[in-house]
């Protein structure tokens, strides 16, 4: 009788121990499952916040494929695709390519054009771009709303405000967009009006640009089609600029 009582107590404690172990195991499983969900949730949130490394260079919300970008670059786009832009799109230190055309650094670009287009000789292209690139503004620095124009090493700075954009249709049927800015106030030696053309039609950081500037009003500047001073980053060599031009 005594042995039976002890046996019953032992069975009771064994059952209790088993039940406790099961509960702890279940808790561990549930905790592991919850942790897994949290980790997965964090990963999804991380990507949804724009930190996915496959997309973190696109800050402009314009998801065009390469073919579409080529069309835009060549002047084929719809009006509804055009957006206003800020001066910060052209921020940086820029140099004129005109000296590189004169010293022969861009000859490879002209030879490539002769080979590809076959509409002009090398000498004709050289003359065409000599007129197009000609400028006495060898360097431009853009920061915030300020533009500094350098002539003969001397810079003059002015504040410029956005004026809007204009769409141009060329004889070829292709189109272009110029973004217009006005000098705020008056300043000696600075152009009253500036127009940028970098082949883009919405906010994006420019890799190079053509600039039209002067004291004439915007309507007059828009008619300027033969002279388009062109600027690339000042840290590029003539050879590097030529390579970029050929790549485009």
Secondary structure, 3 states (H helix, E strand, C coil): CHHHHHHHHHHHHHHHHHHHHHHHHHHHHHHHHHHHHHHHHHHHHHHHHHHCCCCCCCCCCCCCCHHHHHHHHCCCCCHHHCCCCCHHHHCEEEEECHHHHHCCCCHHHHHHHHHHHCCCCHHHHHHHHHHHHCCCCCEEEEECCEEEEEECCEEEEEEEEEEEEEEEECCCCCEEEEEEEEECCCCCCCCCEEEEECCCCCCCCCCEEEEEEECCCHHHHHCCCCCCEEEEECCCCHHHHHHHHHHC
